[in-house]
């Protein structure tokens, strides 16, 4: 009798879950438009993060809108905005197609390149669609425009770090490197794109008064395949750290050349897409050893920032067969959950009402406490996950991505290449 009772309870529970799932499927879906440069890391990792969150939410019954459970549906269009030579207008066409043809209720993800995201702002605002940027777009101008023209650009939120905070993290890490290893000369190597050029200039101004000598600021075109001249300059000037800002896959060539030339300088990437990926070690045959990379948010490399961090990390790996690959994964995943939370509190899909709830967001996510500055809609950063959104800088050590910054979530310490010690 007891066995029969247990069976009835189990079947009843299964029946209820099936009913919930069917009810969610019967309701009109909430369409998330994702304009992403899908052929590049910071586009495809964001797409995977978004789809993982959508699958989890739909399996749990969907999003409650005014008492009705509605499923989420993702529509992705390739903006190609990270490809060399592709005009910004192509990204704008992708965004407008998502709104007009795919009937997107909200936008999440990109465009990825800062220039394309800024150009898309007037277009998205015209249609009064909420957009949560979650990958790429590191330019401070994005949040500055929201603050300066709030009524016009109130629809835009950024759930990951931007250049000024990223530079702050890098400067903090550099000062620790300076104190521990007595290094104080740096060569800045940047890709010829807005966020990288700006980052390089800001970093230069930030570290020179702190005792660092900047040996130069070298700019490389997108798609460059040879970095030996820059590395030779590092050798000749006695640079001890290479600050690398590149989101192009060709940056792996730079690191191979660095290893083969045995340049006595620690490579510190932020951003450095090639080194962010789990397959980097195998692809470079271990020549990326000691390279550091900033993946912007915790969760994109293994750590214990919050109880949700490794759950996300492991679920991503289970679904896709490899760990989170770059800076857009955990933030894009959380963008969907933050939007769900705001919609449910608003009880509607009305943009103005959802905006008010997004401004009140205060949840503990994969990479810490998530809140937006109500003035510029930038996620509030911190070095402690209990206080805000934390970043994550790791170093490749013996084939593993070991988080070394911030100290609140670090899993190891920085190591220097043996030829530097000599």
Beta strands, then each sheet from edge to edge (+ up, - down):
strand 1: 30-36
strand 2: 63-65
strand 3: 68-70
strand 4: 72-78
strand 5: 106-109
strand 6: 131-133
strand 7: 156-158
strand 8: 185-191
strand 9: 213-220
strand 10: 241-246
strand 11: 266-272
strand 12: 292-294
strand 13: 363-365
strand 14: 368-370
strand 15: 393-397
strand 16: 400-405
sheet 1: 4+ 1+ 5+ 6+ 7+
sheet 2: 2+ 3-
sheet 3: 9+ 8+ 10+ 11+ 12+ 15- 16+
sheet 4: 13+ 14-
end
